[in-house]
């Protein structure tokens, strides 16, 4: 198997998923506003419904796709999802009503729920000691997608609000065609697991995480981190405008800087730092760096001091790949899809719960403590570091998982 060629395809798949999501940020509200006849309040309510349902689809279907990949292999699940996502963007590009646009967004939430399967593919083809570095390399795709996506979406949307949908469709379909020729199967038949609905739903998938104290602790740490991460999309734009007077251009530059710093950390630093400190201390240190970055964001009285927190916050990117590497060792090869599906479901649950939590905190404290949302995220990350430290304490050798 040409593992390098396969990882290039997985990198492209994740990057396109995130890029297409980024494309939607500047144009989807405009389309919804047009369908609502220019009623901003109604458009805001519709956007909330769109976002919640998209996250719900991720929550429901990530474990299903992971379980299907454990049964039938990673290749067919990833390729069918890439094809379905491309066709769905074509559907949304020509959707003549808000209802059909909503249907397209629901399908998008389902077909883009394959990131967990992509991570399972990485676990299949990468030795245990190299998984954290490989996960970090793919993590670069997230940073690049969030740097390029909103900027390109705004540029294309300025020409035509439907153009980003056409562009996303072309990119996803081209990637599916590339994968047909370039992506080998990573899970041989002898390592596959029979499909069961008891494992293919969120509750059943999450039950896997309770089988081992360390695995459950790492999952809890990941969930706390994912909830904390939601402070950025929930309040950053409003906070920056209120406290620093930043407009759209400045906000865009800062978001681009966030993505670049994240890509540098995950692409260049994860491997060397893990090799020097080990996955446990790299993970704990990453969460603590994120906590310090969040505290800087909340305390900074000026925009310049806020930007001082960007490289500190970026070091949080060391935690995710280290956690993924540790968790992937605690289940069998035939359960990697279920594990990653459970992780994706936790992420989706955080995506549903986090924005409302931080938006409410920001609204409540605006007059007397505008940084409260960032302090709340700081507390969550410190708690995550503590849980990670406790969960990965060296223990007496135990037998393999049943």
C-alpha positions in Angstrom: 0.0 0.0 0.0 1.3 3.5 -0.8 0.6 5.0 2.6 1.9 8.4 1.5 -0.4 8.6 -1.5 -3.4 7.6 0.7 -2.5 10.2 3.3 -2.4 12.9 0.7 -5.9 12.0 -0.4 -7.1 12.0 3.3 -5.5 15.4 3.8 -7.3 16.7 0.7 -10.6 15.2 1.8 -10.4 16.8 5.3 -9.2 20.1 3.8 -12.1 20.2 1.3 -14.6 19.4 4.0 -13.4 22.3 6.1 -12.8 24.5 3.1 -16.4 24.0 1.9 -17.7 24.7 5.4 -15.6 27.9 5.4 -17.1 28.9 2.0 -20.5 28.9 3.5 -19.7 31.3 6.4 -20.0 34.5 4.4 -22.6 33.4 1.8 -25.1 31.2 3.5 -26.5 34.1 5.7 -26.9 36.2 2.5 -28.9 33.5 0.8 -31.1 32.9 3.8 -31.7 36.7 4.1 -32.8 36.8 0.5 -35.2 34.0 1.0 -36.6 35.7 4.1 -37.3 38.9 2.1 -34.6 40.9 3.9 -36.0 40.2 7.4 -32.8 40.1 9.5 -34.5 38.7 12.6 -36.1 35.9 10.7 -32.8 35.2 8.9 -31.0 35.0 12.2 -33.5 32.5 13.5 -33.2 30.4 10.4 -29.4 30.4 10.6 -29.7 29.1 14.2 -31.9 26.3 13.0 -29.5 25.5 10.1 -26.5 25.4 12.4 -28.2 23.2 15.1 -29.5 20.7 12.6 -26.2 20.5 10.8 -24.5 19.7 14.1 -27.2 17.2 15.0 -26.7 15.3 11.7 -23.0 15.1 12.5 -23.8 13.8 16.0 -26.2 11.1 14.6 -24.3 9.9 11.5 -20.6 10.0 12.6 -20.9 6.8 14.5 -23.0 5.2 11.8 -20.4 5.9 9.1 -17.6 4.8 11.5 -19.4 1.5 12.1 -20.0 1.0 8.4 -16.3 1.6 7.7 -15.4 -1.1 10.4 -17.7 -3.5 8.5 -17.2 -2.7 4.8 -13.9 -0.9 4.8 -12.8 2.8 4.9 -12.6 3.3 1.1 -16.2 2.9 0.1 -17.5 5.0 3.0 -15.1 7.9 2.2 -15.6 7.8 -1.5 -19.4 7.6 -1.4 -19.4 10.5 1.1 -17.1 12.6 -1.1 -19.4 11.9 -4.1 -22.5 12.6 -2.0 -21.1 15.9 -0.7 -20.3 17.1 -4.2 -23.7 16.3 -5.5 -25.3 17.9 -2.5 -23.4 21.2 -3.2 -24.8 21.1 -6.7 -28.3 20.7 -5.3 -27.8 23.7 -2.9 -26.4 25.7 -5.8 -29.7 25.5 -7.6 -32.1 25.2 -4.6 -35.0 27.6 -5.4 -36.4 27.9 -1.9 -35.4 28.1 1.7 -36.9 24.7 2.4 -34.8 22.9 -0.3 -31.7 24.8 0.9 -32.4 23.5 4.3 -32.7 19.9 2.9 -29.4 20.4 1.2 -27.8 21.5 4.5 -29.1 18.4 6.3 -27.6 16.2 3.6 -24.3 18.2 3.9 -24.2 17.4 7.6 -24.6 13.7 6.9 -22.1 13.4 4.0 -19.4 15.5 5.7 -19.5 13.3 8.9 -16.6 11.3 7.5 -13.8 13.0 9.3 -13.9 10.3 12.0 -13.6 7.7 9.2 -10.7 9.6 7.7 -8.9 9.5 11.1 -9.6 5.8 11.4 -7.9 5.4 8.0 -4.9 7.2 9.4 -4.8 4.8 12.4 -5.0 1.8 10.0 -2.0 2.8 7.9 0.3 4.5 10.5 2.4 2.8 13.2 1.3 3.6 16.7 4.4 5.6 17.4 3.8 7.8 14.4 0.1 8.4 14.7 0.3 11.7 16.7 2.4 13.2 14.0 0.1 11.9 11.2 -3.0 13.3 13.0 -1.2 16.6 13.4 -0.4 16.7 9.7 -4.0 16.2 8.8 -4.9 18.8 11.4 -3.1 21.3 9.2 -6.0 20.8 6.8 -8.3 22.3 9.4 -6.2 25.4 9.8 -5.7 25.9 6.0 -9.4 25.4 5.4 -10.4 28.0 7.9 -7.9 30.4 6.6 -8.8 30.1 2.9 -12.4 29.1 3.1 -14.1 32.3 4.5 -11.8 34.6 2.5 -12.4 32.7 -0.8 -16.1 32.3 0.0 -16.4 36.1 0.5 -14.6 36.7 -2.8 -16.6 34.3 -4.8 -19.8 35.3 -3.1 -19.2 38.9 -4.0 -19.5 37.8 -7.7 -22.5 35.5 -7.1 -23.8 34.1 -3.8 -24.3 30.7 -5.5 -20.7 30.6 -6.9 -19.1 29.1 -3.7 -21.6 26.2 -3.9 -20.5 25.5 -7.5 -16.9 25.7 -6.6 -17.3 23.4 -3.6 -19.2 20.9 -5.7 -16.4 20.8 -8.4 -13.7 20.4 -5.8 -15.5 17.6 -3.9 -16.3 15.7 -7.1 -12.7 16.1 -8.4 -11.5 14.7 -5.1 -13.9 11.7 -5.3 -12.5 11.0 -8.8 -8.9 11.3 -7.5 -9.7 9.0 -4.6 -11.2 6.3 -6.9 -7.7 5.9 -8.5 -5.5 6.9 -5.6 -7.1 5.5 -2.4 -6.4 1.9 -1.5 -8.4 0.0 1.2 -6.7 0.3 4.6 -8.8 -2.3 6.5 -8.3 -5.9 5.3 -11.2 -8.3 5.6 -9.7 -10.2 8.4 -9.7 -7.1 10.7 -13.3 -6.1 10.0 -16.2 -6.2 12.5 -19.8 -7.3 11.9 -22.1 -4.4 11.7 -24.5 -3.9 14.6 -27.0 -1.1 15.2 -26.1 -1.2 18.9 -22.7 0.3 18.0 -23.8 2.4 15.1 -25.8 5.0 17.1 -24.4 7.8 19.3 -25.2 6.0 22.6 -23.8 2.7 21.5 -20.7 4.3 20.0 -20.1 6.3 23.2 -20.4 3.1 25.2 -17.1 2.0 23.7 -15.5 4.9 25.5 -16.5 3.5 28.9 -14.7 0.2 28.5 -11.4 1.6 29.7 -10.8 4.3 32.4 -8.0 6.0 30.3 -10.1 6.0 27.2 -13.1 7.5 29.0 -10.8 10.2 30.6 -9.3 11.1 27.2 -12.8 11.4 25.7 -13.9 13.6 28.5 -10.8 15.8 28.0 -11.5 16.1 24.3 -15.1 17.0 25.0 -14.1 19.8 27.4 -11.7 21.1 24.8 -14.3 21.0 22.0 -16.8 22.9 24.1 -14.1 25.5 25.0 -13.3 25.9 21.3 -16.8 27.0 20.6 -16.1 30.4 22.3 -14.3 31.5 19.1 -17.2 31.2 16.6 -19.7 32.2 19.2 -18.4 35.5 20.5 -15.1 36.5 18.8 -16.5 38.7 16.1 -18.9 40.5 18.5 -16.2 40.7 21.2 -13.6 42.2 18.9 -16.0 44.7 17.5 -17.3 45.8 21.0 -13.9 45.9 22.8 -11.4 46.8 20.1 -13.6 48.4 17.3 -12.4 45.9 14.8 -14.2 45.8 11.5 -14.6 42.9 9.0 -11.2 43.4 7.4 -9.3 43.3 10.7 -11.3 40.3 11.9 -10.5 38.5 8.7 -6.8 39.1 9.1 -6.8 37.9 12.7 -8.7 34.8 11.8 -6.2 34.1 9.0 -3.4 34.6 11.5 -5.1 32.1 13.8 -5.3 29.5 11.0 -1.7 30.0 10.0 -0.4 29.7 13.6 -2.5 26.5 14.0 -1.2 25.0 10.8 2.5 25.7 11.8 2.0 24.1 15.2 0.2 21.0 13.9 2.3 20.6 10.8 5.8 21.3 12.2 5.8 21.0 15.9 3.7 17.9 16.9 6.2 15.3 15.8 9.3 16.8 17.4 7.5 17.8 20.6 5.9 14.3 21.1 9.3 12.7 20.4 10.8 14.8 23.2 8.1 15.0 25.8 5.9 12.0 25.0 2.2 12.1 24.1 1.0 12.5 27.7 2.9 15.7 28.6 2.5 17.1 25.1 -1.3 16.8 25.5 -1.4 18.3 29.0 0.9 21.1 28.0 -1.2 21.9 25.0 -4.3 22.2 27.1 -2.6 24.5 29.6 -1.2 26.7 26.7 -4.8 27.0 25.4 -6.0 28.1 28.8 -3.3 30.8 29.0 -4.2 31.9 25.5 -7.9 32.2 26.5 -7.0 34.1 29.6 -5.0 36.6 27.5 -7.9 37.0 25.1 -10.2 37.9 28.0 -7.8 40.2 29.8 -6.3 42.1 26.9 -7.4 45.7 27.0 -6.2 46.4 23.5 -6.2 44.6 20.1 -2.4 44.4 20.1 -2.3 42.6 23.4 -5.1 40.3 22.2 -2.9 39.3 19.2 -0.1 38.4 21.7 -2.3 35.5 22.7 -2.4 34.1 19.1 0.9 32.1 19.2 0.2 31.0 22.8 -3.3 29.8 21.8 -1.9 28.0 18.8 0.1 25.7 21.1 -3.2 24.2 22.1 -3.0 22.4 18.7 -0.4 20.0 20.3 -3.1 18.5 22.4 -5.5 17.0 19.8 -3.1 14.8 17.8 -1.5 13.5 21.0 -4.9 12.6 22.4 -5.9 10.9 19.2 -2.7 8.9 19.2 -3.2 7.7 22.7 -6.9 6.8 22.2 -6.2 4.9 19.0 -3.9 2.5 20.9 -6.7 1.5 23.4 -9.0 -0.2 20.9 -8.5 -2.9 18.3 -7.9 -2.3 14.7 -11.4 -3.4 13.8 -12.9 -0.7 16.2 -11.0 2.4 14.9 -14.0 3.5 12.9 -16.3 3.2 15.9 -13.8 5.1 18.1 -13.4 7.9 15.7 -17.2 8.0 15.1 -17.7 8.3 18.9 -15.2 11.1 19.0 -16.9 12.9 16.1 -20.2 12.6 17.9 -18.7 14.2 21.0 -17.4 17.0 18.9 -20.8 17.5 17.3 -22.4 17.5 20.8 -20.0 20.2 21.8 -20.9 22.1 18.6 -24.5 22.1 19.7 -24.0 23.0 23.4 -21.0 25.4 23.3 -22.3 28.3 21.2 -25.4 28.9 23.3 -23.4 28.7 26.5 -20.8 31.3 25.5 -23.2 33.6 23.7 -25.4 33.7 26.8 -22.3 34.4 29.0 -21.1 37.2 26.7 -24.6 38.8 26.6 -25.0 38.6 30.4 -21.6 40.0 31.3 -21.1 42.5 28.5 -21.5 45.6 30.6 -19.4 44.6 33.5 -17.0 41.8 32.3 -16.8 41.4 28.5 -14.1 38.8 28.9 -16.3 36.4 30.9 -16.7 33.9 28.0 -13.0 33.6 27.6 -12.5 33.0 31.3 -15.1 30.3 31.2 -13.2 28.7 28.3 -10.0 29.0 30.4 -11.6 27.1 33.2 -12.8 24.3 30.8 -9.3 23.9 29.4 -7.6 23.8 32.9 -10.2 21.1 33.8 -9.4 19.3 30.6 -5.7 19.3 31.4 -6.4 18.0 34.9 -8.6 15.2 33.6 -6.0 14.3 31.0 -3.2 14.2 33.6 -5.3 12.0 35.9 -6.5 9.6 33.1 -3.1 8.9 31.7 -1.3 8.2 35.0 1.0 5.2 34.7 -0.9 2.1 36.0 0.0 -1.5 36.5 0.1 -3.5 33.3 -3.3 -4.8 32.3 -4.5 -7.3 29.9 -5.8 -6.4 26.5 -9.3 -5.1 26.1 -12.0 -7.8 25.6 
